[in-house]
């Protein structure tokens, strides 16, 4: 059963479409990758689910159903309540995501107190348990620290702990390793996968890295220009990609086993073909 279902979601800024009939689903306990180049609309989909779209973005049509509730049909206060209790975000930049003027502890416990109604004492105990679960030594000391006193890897582990704090059924991870060095990236990816499996959480993993997809995800949605080009299982994608753009993305992925190999760009003809698909879509919907 799908925990998250997005049906024919259309969004625009002014008269310019940025999401075009986007449909995808995430099953309970599933890890779905959301892949595309910069500007493809990956983060916008996550923001649409969480209700954090910029004010300039307008949702024209479509449905977002979270655990059986149509979020678009809810009043803003009810929508915030449902999202707060059932979904969470792991953002991509741990330096800017944490409030630099507040200690780490309250930034984890406030979610438990405000959403679940826990006491401060119980929330503090839970936060310390989570920091231990994400392999942060001396959790009590870290909870008293300010973000600038910690490394990037530790800050990202704190964001992971915070996302899992209220036991959400869906987590959106928005390129959570982008700001980290390669060694720390591997550790964080392994940790996210372990936490997801341990808690049985559905995970929508936003990334531009197909190597990450192969290690973390079970299913995959490929975007270009705010339009879904392919929706498939990960093993099917890597064996037989179903769209020319998907095949070109796969061919353009650096081969770490052959560091001397030259990079293969996505052919102009493939880009032109996708742009023609988008133009046809926009014409059909009166945007051209």
Buried (B, 14 or more C-beta within 10 A) or exposed (E): EBBBBBBEBBBBEEEEBBBBBBBBBBBBBBBBBBBBBEEBBBBBBBBBBBBEBEEEBEBEEBBBBBBEBEBBEBEEEEBBEBBBBBBBBBBBBBEEBBEEEEBBBBBBBBBBBEBBEBEEEBBBEBBBEBBBBBEBEEBEEBBEBEBEEBEBBBBBBBBBBBBBBBBBBBBBBBBBBBBBEEEBBBBBBEBBBEBBEEBEBBBBBBBBBBEBBBEBBBBBBBBBBBBBBBBBEBEEBBEEBEBBBBBBBBEEBEEEEEEEEEEEEBBEEBBEBBEEBBEEBBEEBEBE
